[in-house]
Amino acid sequence: MNTLDQASEALEAGNSAEARRVLEELVQSEPDNAEVWKMLFLVLDNPIEKCDCLKQVVRLCPNDARARQKLKKYKAGLEYRS
């Protein structure tokens, strides 16, 4: 089982802390893996960190309309908070 599968299983089991730990290691070793960034987005709570994940997804997959839309919403929310 690869580490992305481990993170997915941890997430499905409700263990978001373990999923986050695995995914944070993965983004260090696989920074160009959009799937890792997408999954990390799911386990984060901090809107700034979530926005950073979406930026990476859009960088890696510029045609991902869903990621672009979410990023737009997060950016708008962060600007509103400032």
N, C-alpha and C positions, 0 to 999 in steps of 0.2 A: 504494500500500500504506500503510495507516495504521500508527501506531507500535505498536499492540497486535499487529498481524500481524508487525511486525519483531521484537518481543520473542518471539513464539511461534516464529518461524523460528530465531532465535538459540538459543532453548532446545532446539528439536529438533535443531539442529546441534551441541549440546553446549557452546555458548558461554554459560554461565550468567552470566559477568561482564558481557557485552554485554546480555543479557536484563535483568539487574538494573539496569544503567545506564538503559536505556530505560524500564523500569517505574518506577523511582524518579522519573524526570522526569514520567511520566504521572500518578502519584499526586499530584504537585504541581498539575498542570493539570486533572486529572479526579478530585478527591478523593471524588466520589460514584459512582464506577464500580466496582461490586463485582467485576467480572471482572478488573480491573487488580489489585485487592487479592488476589484468589485466585491469580493468576499470580505476583505478587510473593512470596506465601507459599511457593510452590514453589522459588524460587531462593535464599531466605534460609537461613542456617545457624544464626543466633542464635535460641534459643528465645523470648527476650523479644520480639524483632522479629517472629517468626512469630506469637506470641500477639497482638501489636498488629494485625497484618494480619487475623487472625480476628475480633478485636473490631470492626474496620471492616466486615467482611463481614456480621457479625451485626447491626450497626447499620443497614446498608443493606438487608439481606434477613433480617428477623427470623424468617421461617418456614423458613430454610435449616437443616434439622435436621442435616445433615452438618457444616456449619460450627459449629453449636452444640456438637455432640459433640466435634469436634476441639478447640474452645476449652476445653471442660471438661477434656479430657485435658491440654492444655498448662498450664492454670491449676493443676491438681493436681500436675503435674510441677514447676512453678516453686515451688509451696509446699513441696514435698518437699525441694527444693534449698536453701531458705532456712534 
